[in-house]
Amino acid sequence: MPRSRSDNRPLAGQVALVTGASQGIGLAIAHALAGAGCNVAVGSRTLHRSEALAKELVKAHHVKALPIELDVTKPPSVQNMAEKLLKYFMRIDIIVNNAGVMHMDQLLGADVARFTETLGTNVGGPFLVTRALVEEMMRNRRGHIVNIAAMAGLGGAPFLSAYCASKAALVSLTQSWAAELADFGITVHALCPDIVDTAALRAMLDVDGTPMLAPRVVAERVLELLTGDAPESGTIIPLEVAAT
């Protein structure tokens, strides 16, 4: 697949996987990448949502889009995703590990299953997805990995211990992978947004009047990392409401 670059489509010809792409931050990132000319594999646990988004990306941005049913916590699902993606596109340039969950729980009486689900999705998911695709990047000696962490991963918060711990672990994974993959021309960054205005968050919390980031702001920062002068690989990038 030939690669061309222009001012308005700087990612033309490249291929990205976005996990958790059917809503919220992932949806905004998928549109931002496609708008920059990138072909996108749309990963979501709900296939019909992935299919709808893929059609939307093709129509709106004139790129190739591949819908994939993906549960990042299940190794067979992740392996199936990798096989489909590489068979269809024959390359992978960008991985955006966005899929995640958040549950509120007190320490006393916390639901063990939800604690395990949070760590499995927010930490295990990026590990499984990246492991499944990074060999292709290493072979080509180039690639970009963007992990969507959170400001909560840079400090604790009451009733969100599992979520905070999972995002802190993702920050650490980012730094470890950056060091491990540096010799292969692969960059790894973690973006740590503050509270983001999504339907999932509003379903969980009463956030009326709370300053929040729009998903498109996060997506724009991801695009800047991939097309501009990105900071050193391994950099952890806070994205605060007050700074936008």
Backbone as JSON, one array per atom type, in Angstrom:
{
  "sequence": "MPRSRSDNRPLAGQVALVTGASQGIGLAIAHALAGAGCNVAVGSRTLHRSEALAKELVKAHHVKALPIELDVTKPPSVQNMAEKLLKYFMRIDIIVNNAGVMHMDQLLGADVARFTETLGTNVGGPFLVTRALVEEMMRNRRGHIVNIAAMAGLGGAPFLSAYCASKAALVSLTQSWAAELADFGITVHALCPDIVDTAALRAMLDVDGTPMLAPRVVAERVLELLTGDAPESGTIIPLEVAAT",
  "N": [[0.84, -1.19, 0.0], [0.82, 2.07, -1.02], [2.27, 5.02, 0.39], [1.36, 8.3, 0.93], [1.79, 11.76, 1.6], [0.32, 14.74, 2.79], [-0.51, 18.13, 3.59], [-3.09, 18.19, 4.69], [-3.78, 15.53, 4.99], [-1.99, 13.88, 6.64], [-1.53, 11.29, 7.5], [-1.99, 9.58, 5.46], [-2.4, 6.47, 3.86], [-1.43, 5.02, 6.0], [-2.08, 2.64, 8.67], [-4.26, 2.15, 11.36], [-5.16, 0.75, 14.52], [-7.9, 1.15, 16.6], [-9.0, 0.62, 19.77], [-12.01, 0.0, 21.62], [-13.66, 1.63, 20.08], [-16.22, 2.39, 19.38], [-17.65, 4.35, 20.69], [-17.67, 7.45, 22.6], [-14.44, 8.53, 23.61], [-12.91, 6.84, 21.96], [-14.4, 6.76, 19.59], [-14.18, 9.43, 18.74], [-11.41, 9.52, 18.32], [-11.08, 7.66, 16.25], [-12.4, 8.99, 14.15], [-10.79, 11.28, 13.97], [-8.29, 10.23, 13.16], [-8.99, 8.99, 10.73], [-9.81, 11.26, 9.37], [-7.38, 12.38, 8.92], [-6.45, 10.87, 6.93], [-5.83, 8.26, 7.53], [-6.18, 4.74, 7.38], [-8.46, 2.7, 9.17], [-8.82, 0.22, 11.64], [-11.54, -0.8, 13.37], [-12.17, -1.51, 16.56], [-14.38, -3.16, 18.71], [-16.53, -4.4, 21.3], [-19.07, -4.79, 20.44], [-20.29, -5.82, 17.53], [-22.08, -4.77, 15.59], [-22.0, -2.07, 16.11], [-19.36, -1.48, 15.51], [-19.4, -2.02, 12.79], [-21.21, -0.08, 11.88], [-19.78, 2.27, 12.48], [-17.5, 1.9, 10.88], [-18.59, 2.1, 8.29], [-19.4, 4.74, 8.42], [-16.93, 6.08, 8.65], [-15.72, 5.48, 6.19], [-17.5, 6.73, 4.42], [-17.42, 9.42, 5.29], [-14.71, 10.15, 5.27], [-13.35, 8.91, 3.24], [-11.6, 6.69, 3.4], [-10.16, 3.42, 4.06], [-11.86, 1.14, 6.15], [-12.08, -1.21, 8.73], [-14.3, -3.21, 10.36], [-14.23, -4.8, 13.51], [-15.09, -7.31, 15.76], [-14.23, -7.19, 19.04], [-12.98, -8.24, 22.07], [-10.98, -7.12, 24.4], [-10.06, -8.42, 26.62], [-9.93, -11.09, 26.18], [-7.84, -13.53, 25.03], [-8.23, -15.24, 22.62], [-10.02, -13.65, 21.11], [-8.5, -11.35, 20.71], [-6.36, -12.39, 19.24], [-7.72, -13.21, 16.95], [-8.53, -10.72, 16.01], [-6.01, -9.59, 15.34], [-5.17, -11.28, 13.27], [-7.2, -10.87, 11.33], [-6.9, -8.12, 10.84], [-4.23, -7.88, 9.85], [-4.36, -9.53, 7.64], [-6.17, -8.15, 6.05], [-5.21, -5.45, 5.8], [-2.47, -5.76, 5.68], [-0.46, -4.55, 7.12], [0.51, -2.61, 10.01], [0.55, 0.42, 11.59], [-0.11, 2.1, 13.7], [-1.2, 1.84, 17.01], [-3.87, 2.39, 19.08], [-4.58, 2.15, 22.26], [-7.4, 2.23, 23.73], [-9.72, 1.13, 24.83], [-11.57, 0.67, 27.79], [-12.73, 0.36, 31.22], [-14.67, 1.6, 33.99], [-15.44, 1.44, 37.37], [-17.21, 2.34, 40.3], [-16.4, 1.82, 43.65], [-16.4, 1.11, 47.14], [-13.65, 0.42, 49.32], [-14.16, -1.36, 51.44], [-16.14, -4.06, 51.15], [-15.94, -4.1, 48.42], [-16.56, -5.15, 45.08], [-15.2, -8.04, 43.98], [-15.13, -9.21, 41.45], [-15.61, -7.04, 39.76], [-13.37, -5.5, 40.31], [-11.38, -7.16, 39.28], [-12.2, -7.24, 36.61], [-11.78, -4.58, 35.86], [-8.96, -4.26, 36.03], [-8.24, -6.27, 34.24], [-9.28, -5.33, 31.82], [-8.28, -2.67, 31.52], [-5.54, -2.86, 31.85], [-4.63, -5.49, 31.2], [-5.83, -5.66, 28.68], [-4.54, -3.67, 26.89], [-1.98, -4.86, 27.01], [-2.39, -7.46, 25.83], [-3.36, -6.75, 23.26], [-1.28, -5.13, 22.21], [0.86, -6.92, 22.32], [0.0, -8.76, 20.41], [0.26, -7.43, 17.99], [2.67, -6.06, 17.83], [4.91, -7.36, 16.86], [4.81, -7.21, 14.09], [5.22, -4.47, 13.74], [7.83, -4.32, 14.76], [9.17, -5.82, 12.87], [9.0, -4.14, 10.68], [10.31, -2.03, 11.67], [9.25, 0.37, 12.63], [6.64, 2.36, 14.1], [3.8, 3.4, 16.09], [2.55, 3.67, 19.32], [-0.14, 4.5, 21.27], [-1.29, 4.93, 24.41], [-4.26, 5.29, 26.13], [-4.48, 6.6, 29.05], [-5.11, 8.09, 32.17], [-5.7, 11.04, 34.14], [-6.28, 10.16, 36.63], [-4.6, 8.06, 36.92], [-2.28, 9.14, 37.75], [-2.48, 9.77, 40.33], [-4.32, 9.07, 43.35], [-7.87, 8.44, 43.95], [-10.87, 8.69, 45.8], [-13.02, 5.84, 46.11], [-12.44, 4.88, 43.62], [-10.42, 3.04, 43.37], [-9.59, 0.71, 41.93], [-9.75, 1.57, 39.28], [-7.96, 3.77, 39.28], [-5.58, 2.44, 39.98], [-5.32, 0.75, 37.78], [-4.9, 2.52, 35.65], [-2.56, 3.73, 36.48], [-0.88, 1.57, 36.26], [-0.94, 1.27, 33.49], [0.41, 3.55, 32.71], [2.96, 2.88, 33.65], [3.46, 0.61, 32.07], [3.65, 1.88, 29.61], [6.05, 3.35, 29.84], [7.87, 1.27, 30.19], [7.56, -0.22, 27.8], [8.36, 1.7, 25.96], [11.11, 1.91, 26.43], [11.88, -0.71, 25.85], [11.22, -1.03, 23.15], [12.55, 0.89, 21.74], [14.82, 0.53, 20.08], [13.71, -0.45, 17.81], [12.49, 1.52, 16.43], [10.0, 2.24, 17.32], [7.6, 4.22, 18.85], [6.21, 5.06, 22.03], [3.6, 6.39, 23.86], [1.76, 7.79, 26.61], [-1.35, 9.16, 27.1], [-2.95, 11.22, 29.35], [-5.87, 12.08, 30.08], [-8.0, 14.43, 31.78], [-11.21, 14.55, 33.4], [-13.53, 13.33, 31.1], [-16.14, 14.16, 28.93], [-18.42, 11.9, 28.43], [-21.0, 9.6, 27.37], [-21.0, 7.29, 28.88], [-19.77, 8.08, 31.26], [-21.62, 9.98, 32.18], [-23.76, 8.35, 32.67], [-22.97, 7.11, 34.94], [-22.25, 9.03, 36.86], [-23.33, 12.12, 38.39], [-22.61, 14.78, 36.69], [-23.24, 17.31, 35.99], [-22.48, 20.66, 35.43], [-19.85, 20.27, 36.02], [-16.55, 20.97, 35.03], [-15.34, 19.64, 32.02], [-13.48, 17.67, 29.63], [-14.02, 17.63, 26.12], [-14.51, 14.75, 24.05], [-13.34, 15.12, 21.52], [-11.19, 16.78, 21.99], [-9.32, 15.18, 23.24], [-8.9, 13.42, 21.13], [-7.77, 15.13, 19.24], [-5.34, 15.68, 20.46], [-4.13, 13.18, 20.4], [-3.82, 12.94, 17.64], [-2.01, 15.01, 17.21], [0.23, 13.93, 18.47], [0.89, 11.96, 16.68], [1.39, 13.19, 14.29], [2.79, 15.55, 14.59], [5.5, 17.29, 16.21], [6.37, 15.11, 18.32], [6.78, 14.48, 21.85], [9.58, 12.94, 23.59], [9.77, 9.39, 23.29], [7.96, 7.4, 25.57], [7.1, 9.4, 27.16], [4.77, 10.75, 29.45], [1.73, 12.25, 29.17], [-0.13, 14.69, 30.54], [-3.49, 15.84, 30.3], [-5.24, 18.39, 31.0], [-8.32, 19.88, 32.07], [-8.3, 22.65, 32.55], [-6.22, 23.45, 30.97], [-7.01, 23.44, 28.37]],
  "CA": [[0.0, 0.0, 0.0], [1.68, 3.25, -1.08], [2.03, 6.05, 1.39], [1.54, 9.67, 0.47], [1.57, 12.7, 2.69], [-0.04, 16.1, 2.42], [-0.77, 18.92, 4.79], [-4.39, 17.9, 5.31], [-3.93, 14.09, 5.21], [-0.61, 13.48, 6.95], [-1.43, 9.86, 7.8], [-2.49, 8.85, 4.29], [-1.76, 5.2, 3.59], [-1.1, 4.3, 7.22], [-3.15, 1.81, 9.24], [-4.36, 2.24, 12.82], [-6.19, 0.05, 15.29], [-8.43, 1.87, 17.76], [-9.85, -0.25, 20.58], [-13.08, 0.76, 22.26], [-13.82, 2.72, 19.11], [-17.6, 2.63, 18.95], [-18.29, 5.45, 21.42], [-16.84, 8.3, 23.44], [-13.11, 8.93, 23.18], [-12.49, 6.01, 20.84], [-15.12, 7.22, 18.4], [-13.56, 10.68, 18.32], [-10.07, 9.22, 17.81], [-11.23, 7.01, 14.95], [-12.72, 10.03, 13.17], [-9.62, 12.16, 13.8], [-7.29, 9.53, 12.37], [-9.51, 8.85, 9.37], [-9.78, 12.58, 8.77], [-5.99, 12.64, 8.53], [-6.12, 9.96, 5.84], [-5.43, 6.95, 8.04], [-7.12, 3.62, 7.36], [-8.71, 2.4, 10.58], [-9.5, -0.98, 12.13], [-12.43, -0.36, 14.43], [-12.36, -2.6, 17.51], [-15.44, -2.94, 19.7], [-17.18, -5.64, 21.71], [-20.36, -4.88, 19.77], [-19.94, -5.82, 16.11], [-22.92, -3.9, 14.76], [-21.52, -0.7, 16.29], [-18.12, -1.39, 14.73], [-19.79, -1.98, 11.37], [-21.8, 1.23, 11.61], [-18.71, 3.27, 12.48], [-16.66, 1.69, 9.7], [-19.29, 2.69, 7.15], [-19.36, 6.19, 8.63], [-15.57, 6.55, 8.35], [-15.52, 5.38, 4.74], [-18.31, 7.75, 3.77], [-17.03, 10.78, 5.68], [-13.29, 10.47, 5.11], [-12.82, 8.24, 2.04], [-10.5, 5.8, 3.79], [-10.59, 2.05, 4.31], [-12.15, 0.89, 7.56], [-12.37, -2.62, 8.97], [-14.96, -3.44, 11.65], [-13.8, -6.04, 14.17], [-15.63, -7.6, 17.1], [-13.02, -7.35, 19.84], [-12.98, -8.18, 23.53], [-9.54, -7.04, 24.67], [-9.71, -9.26, 27.77], [-9.94, -12.5, 25.78], [-6.77, -13.79, 24.06], [-8.67, -15.67, 21.29], [-10.6, -12.51, 20.4], [-7.4, -10.47, 20.32], [-5.63, -13.06, 18.16], [-8.58, -13.13, 15.77], [-8.41, -9.33, 15.54], [-4.7, -9.39, 14.7], [-5.15, -12.02, 12.01], [-8.07, -10.18, 10.37], [-6.31, -6.82, 10.5], [-3.03, -8.03, 9.01], [-4.77, -10.11, 6.36], [-6.88, -7.13, 5.26], [-4.38, -4.27, 5.52], [-1.09, -6.22, 5.46], [0.45, -3.68, 7.85], [-0.03, -1.87, 11.15], [1.43, 1.55, 11.91], [-0.54, 2.81, 14.9], [-2.11, 1.17, 17.94], [-4.42, 3.26, 20.13], [-5.2, 1.34, 23.31], [-8.38, 3.12, 24.34], [-10.79, 0.4, 25.53], [-11.41, 0.7, 29.23], [-13.93, 0.39, 32.05], [-14.52, 2.26, 35.29], [-16.49, 1.14, 38.34], [-17.04, 2.96, 41.61], [-16.54, 0.85, 44.74], [-15.68, 1.34, 48.38], [-12.72, -0.65, 49.63], [-14.88, -2.34, 52.25], [-17.27, -4.59, 50.4], [-15.73, -3.95, 46.98], [-16.88, -6.31, 44.26], [-13.94, -8.6, 43.48], [-15.26, -9.43, 40.01], [-15.45, -5.76, 39.07], [-11.96, -5.13, 40.46], [-10.64, -7.98, 38.32], [-12.57, -6.79, 35.26], [-11.14, -3.29, 35.6], [-7.54, -4.5, 35.75], [-8.14, -7.08, 33.03], [-9.58, -4.52, 30.64], [-7.47, -1.46, 31.4], [-4.11, -3.21, 31.82], [-4.47, -6.7, 30.4], [-6.23, -5.39, 27.3], [-3.41, -3.1, 26.14], [-0.9, -5.85, 26.92], [-2.73, -8.48, 24.84], [-3.46, -6.14, 21.94], [0.04, -4.71, 21.76], [1.66, -8.13, 22.08], [-0.47, -9.43, 19.2], [0.56, -6.66, 16.78], [3.94, -5.35, 17.85], [5.93, -8.07, 16.07], [4.77, -6.64, 12.74], [5.9, -3.18, 13.84], [9.26, -4.58, 14.94], [9.68, -6.28, 11.58], [9.09, -2.97, 9.8], [11.15, -1.07, 12.38], [8.56, 1.64, 12.81], [5.29, 2.24, 14.63], [3.42, 4.31, 17.17], [1.58, 3.13, 20.27], [-0.68, 5.53, 22.16], [-2.13, 4.37, 25.47], [-5.14, 6.28, 26.75], [-4.51, 6.41, 30.5], [-6.0, 9.08, 32.78], [-5.12, 11.79, 35.26], [-6.47, 9.32, 37.81], [-3.45, 7.17, 37.02], [-1.16, 9.9, 38.31], [-2.79, 10.0, 41.73], [-5.48, 8.3, 43.77], [-9.17, 9.09, 44.11], [-11.73, 7.81, 46.61], [-14.03, 4.99, 45.47], [-12.0, 4.52, 42.27], [-9.08, 2.46, 43.55], [-9.25, -0.21, 40.84], [-9.54, 2.38, 38.07], [-6.71, 4.52, 39.44], [-4.47, 1.49, 39.92], [-5.17, 0.24, 36.41], [-4.33, 3.56, 34.8], [-1.17, 3.88, 36.91], [-0.16, 0.44, 35.65], [-0.8, 1.56, 32.07], [1.5, 4.52, 32.63], [4.2, 2.13, 33.82], [3.64, -0.19, 30.85], [4.09, 2.81, 28.56], [7.48, 3.65, 30.02], [8.62, 0.03, 29.98], [7.55, -0.55, 26.37], [9.16, 2.7, 25.24], [12.52, 1.51, 26.55], [12.07, -2.02, 25.21], [10.99, -0.98, 21.71], [13.25, 2.04, 21.15], [15.74, 0.12, 19.01], [12.94, -0.86, 16.64], [11.85, 2.69, 15.83], [8.6, 2.3, 17.77], [7.39, 5.17, 19.94], [5.1, 4.73, 22.93], [3.22, 7.51, 24.72], [0.51, 7.69, 27.36], [-2.1, 10.4, 27.24], [-3.69, 11.15, 30.62], [-6.88, 13.14, 30.13], [-8.83, 14.7, 32.96], [-12.57, 14.04, 33.21], [-13.97, 13.49, 29.71], [-17.6, 14.15, 28.83], [-18.92, 10.79, 27.63], [-22.28, 9.05, 27.81], [-20.73, 6.3, 29.93], [-19.53, 8.8, 32.51], [-22.86, 10.61, 32.62], [-24.63, 7.29, 33.17], [-22.45, 6.69, 36.24], [-22.1, 10.13, 37.81], [-23.98, 13.4, 38.14], [-21.49, 15.67, 36.39], [-23.75, 18.6, 35.53], [-21.74, 21.79, 35.96], [-18.43, 19.92, 36.21], [-15.72, 21.2, 33.83], [-14.89, 18.38, 31.43], [-12.93, 17.71, 28.28], [-14.77, 16.98, 25.05], [-13.73, 13.67, 23.45], [-12.57, 15.57, 20.36], [-9.95, 17.38, 22.48], [-8.41, 14.05, 23.42], [-8.58, 12.93, 19.79], [-6.85, 16.09, 18.61], [-4.01, 15.51, 21.07], [-3.6, 11.94, 19.83], [-3.4, 13.25, 16.28], [-0.78, 15.81, 17.31], [1.33, 13.02, 18.8], [1.21, 11.12, 15.52], [1.7, 13.97, 13.08], [3.6, 16.72, 14.89], [6.75, 17.04, 16.92], [5.99, 14.41, 19.55], [7.83, 14.41, 22.87], [10.36, 11.7, 23.63], [9.03, 8.16, 23.55], [7.87, 7.11, 27.0], [6.57, 10.57, 27.87], [3.41, 10.68, 29.97], [1.22, 13.57, 28.82], [-1.39, 15.07, 31.17], [-4.38, 16.7, 29.52], [-6.13, 18.93, 32.03], [-9.42, 20.72, 31.6], [-7.9, 24.06, 32.62], [-5.18, 23.74, 29.97], [-7.56, 23.36, 27.02]],
  "C": [[0.88, 1.24, 0.0], [1.3, 4.27, -0.03], [2.28, 7.41, 0.77], [1.23, 10.59, 1.63], [1.19, 14.05, 2.11], [-0.37, 16.84, 3.7], [-2.07, 18.52, 5.47], [-4.64, 16.41, 5.52], [-2.56, 13.48, 5.52], [-0.44, 12.0, 7.26], [-1.91, 9.0, 6.64], [-1.69, 7.58, 4.06], [-1.4, 4.4, 4.82], [-2.33, 3.56, 7.76], [-3.1, 1.9, 10.76], [-5.41, 1.28, 13.35], [-6.6, 0.95, 16.44], [-9.33, 0.91, 18.52], [-10.88, 0.61, 21.32], [-13.54, 1.91, 21.39], [-15.26, 3.12, 18.85], [-18.29, 3.78, 19.67], [-17.24, 6.3, 22.13], [-15.51, 8.68, 22.84], [-12.67, 8.14, 21.96], [-13.13, 6.42, 19.54], [-14.49, 8.49, 17.85], [-12.17, 10.44, 17.73], [-10.16, 8.58, 16.44], [-11.52, 8.03, 13.86], [-11.52, 10.94, 12.92], [-8.56, 11.5, 12.93], [-7.74, 9.38, 10.92], [-9.51, 10.19, 8.65], [-8.4, 12.99, 8.31], [-5.51, 11.67, 7.46], [-5.76, 8.56, 6.25], [-6.55, 5.93, 7.84], [-7.25, 3.09, 8.78], [-9.38, 1.04, 10.75], [-10.25, -0.58, 13.38], [-12.72, -1.54, 15.36], [-13.41, -2.26, 18.55], [-16.04, -4.28, 20.07], [-18.49, -5.87, 20.99], [-20.15, -4.73, 18.27], [-20.78, -4.85, 15.31], [-22.52, -2.42, 14.94], [-20.22, -0.47, 15.51], [-18.44, -1.25, 13.25], [-20.37, -0.62, 11.01], [-20.73, 2.32, 11.55], [-17.82, 3.12, 11.26], [-17.3, 2.31, 8.46], [-19.25, 4.22, 7.22], [-17.99, 6.76, 8.26], [-15.3, 6.54, 6.85], [-16.26, 6.5, 4.02], [-17.8, 9.16, 4.05], [-15.61, 11.14, 5.27], [-12.62, 9.77, 3.93], [-11.54, 7.46, 2.35], [-11.05, 4.37, 3.84], [-10.81, 1.88, 5.81], [-12.6, -0.56, 7.72], [-13.04, -2.79, 10.33], [-14.55, -4.79, 12.22], [-14.49, -6.15, 15.52], [-14.44, -7.96, 17.99], [-13.31, -7.2, 21.32], [-11.52, -8.24, 23.95], [-9.11, -7.9, 25.85], [-9.57, -10.73, 27.4], [-8.88, -12.76, 24.71], [-7.25, -14.31, 22.7], [-9.27, -14.54, 20.46], [-9.51, -11.57, 19.9], [-6.61, -11.09, 19.17], [-6.42, -13.02, 16.86], [-8.52, -11.74, 15.16], [-7.12, -9.13, 14.77], [-4.64, -10.08, 13.34], [-6.0, -11.33, 10.95], [-7.44, -8.88, 9.9], [-5.15, -6.98, 9.53], [-3.35, -8.68, 7.67], [-5.39, -9.05, 5.46], [-5.96, -5.99, 4.85], [-2.92, -4.61, 5.19], [-0.05, -5.31, 6.12], [-0.26, -3.12, 9.07], [0.99, -0.8, 11.53], [1.15, 2.15, 13.28], [-1.46, 1.92, 15.72], [-2.57, 2.21, 18.96], [-5.18, 2.37, 21.11], [-6.14, 2.23, 24.13], [-9.43, 2.38, 25.17], [-10.54, 0.39, 27.03], [-12.76, 0.69, 29.94], [-13.62, 1.11, 33.35], [-15.72, 1.9, 36.15], [-16.18, 1.88, 39.64], [-17.31, 1.92, 42.69], [-15.83, 1.37, 45.98], [-14.73, 0.17, 48.61], [-13.42, -1.76, 50.41], [-16.11, -2.81, 51.46], [-17.13, -4.44, 48.9], [-16.01, -5.26, 46.26], [-15.6, -6.84, 43.61], [-13.99, -8.79, 41.97], [-15.07, -8.13, 39.24], [-14.03, -5.25, 39.17], [-11.13, -5.87, 39.41], [-10.94, -7.55, 36.89], [-11.86, -5.49, 34.9], [-9.67, -3.48, 35.25], [-7.37, -5.29, 34.46], [-8.36, -6.29, 31.77], [-8.56, -3.4, 30.45], [-5.97, -1.7, 31.35], [-3.87, -4.43, 30.94], [-4.81, -6.49, 28.95], [-5.11, -4.79, 26.47], [-2.25, -4.07, 25.98], [-1.19, -6.87, 25.83], [-2.75, -7.91, 23.43], [-2.09, -5.78, 21.39], [0.92, -5.92, 21.46], [1.28, -8.8, 20.76], [-0.01, -8.73, 17.92], [1.98, -6.12, 16.71], [5.02, -6.05, 17.04], [5.99, -7.53, 14.64], [5.44, -5.27, 12.71], [7.41, -3.38, 13.96], [9.9, -5.03, 13.63], [9.91, -5.11, 10.63], [9.94, -1.86, 10.4], [10.54, 0.34, 12.41], [7.18, 1.37, 13.39], [5.07, 3.21, 15.77], [2.37, 3.62, 18.03], [1.15, 4.26, 21.19], [-1.62, 4.84, 23.15], [-2.97, 5.48, 26.1], [-5.26, 5.92, 28.23], [-5.48, 7.44, 31.08], [-5.23, 9.83, 33.85], [-5.24, 10.98, 36.55], [-5.33, 8.33, 37.99], [-2.22, 7.84, 37.58], [-1.37, 10.23, 39.78], [-4.05, 9.25, 42.09], [-6.75, 9.13, 43.82], [-10.07, 8.15, 44.9], [-12.76, 7.08, 45.75], [-13.67, 4.59, 44.03], [-10.64, 3.81, 42.32], [-8.68, 1.54, 42.41], [-8.94, 0.57, 39.57], [-8.22, 3.12, 38.15], [-5.5, 3.59, 39.33], [-4.24, 0.99, 38.5], [-4.53, 1.27, 35.49], [-2.88, 3.86, 35.19], [-0.32, 2.76, 36.3], [0.05, 0.68, 34.16], [0.29, 2.59, 31.82], [2.85, 3.8, 32.72], [4.49, 1.24, 32.61], [4.18, 0.68, 29.72], [5.59, 3.06, 28.65], [8.34, 2.42, 29.77], [8.69, -0.32, 28.49], [8.39, 0.44, 25.57], [10.63, 2.33, 25.27], [12.8, 0.23, 25.78], [12.03, -1.94, 23.69], [11.77, 0.13, 21.0], [14.14, 1.65, 19.98], [15.03, -0.33, 17.74], [12.2, 0.3, 15.99], [10.39, 2.85, 16.22], [8.49, 3.25, 18.96], [6.16, 4.77, 20.74], [4.84, 5.94, 23.83], [1.95, 7.16, 25.48], [-0.1, 9.07, 27.47], [-3.01, 10.25, 28.45], [-4.71, 12.27, 30.7], [-7.56, 13.24, 31.49], [-10.22, 14.12, 32.69], [-13.04, 14.36, 31.79], [-15.48, 13.29, 29.65], [-18.06, 13.04, 27.87], [-20.25, 10.3, 28.19], [-22.08, 8.06, 28.95], [-20.5, 6.97, 31.28], [-20.81, 9.4, 33.06], [-23.85, 9.57, 33.16], [-24.22, 6.86, 34.58], [-22.5, 7.79, 37.29], [-22.96, 11.32, 37.41], [-22.88, 14.43, 37.94], [-21.96, 17.02, 35.86], [-23.0, 19.73, 36.22], [-20.27, 21.51, 36.2], [-17.65, 20.22, 34.94], [-15.17, 19.87, 33.32], [-14.27, 18.63, 30.06], [-13.92, 17.08, 27.31], [-13.91, 15.86, 24.47], [-12.87, 14.13, 22.28], [-11.25, 16.21, 20.78], [-8.9, 16.3, 22.69], [-7.96, 13.53, 22.06], [-7.59, 13.84, 19.08], [-5.45, 15.95, 19.17], [-3.36, 14.22, 20.57], [-3.06, 12.21, 18.43], [-2.12, 14.08, 16.27], [0.42, 14.92, 17.62], [1.82, 12.26, 17.57], [1.68, 11.91, 14.31], [2.6, 15.17, 13.34], [4.93, 16.35, 15.5], [6.41, 16.42, 18.27], [7.12, 14.46, 20.56], [8.52, 13.05, 22.83], [9.48, 10.5, 23.94], [9.1, 7.83, 25.03], [7.31, 8.26, 27.81], [5.11, 10.34, 28.26], [2.83, 12.09, 29.88], [-0.11, 13.85, 29.51], [-2.2, 15.98, 30.24], [-5.46, 17.2, 30.47], [-7.19, 19.83, 31.42], [-8.98, 22.17, 31.53], [-6.92, 24.44, 31.52], [-5.72, 23.76, 28.56], [-8.39, 24.58, 26.71]]
}
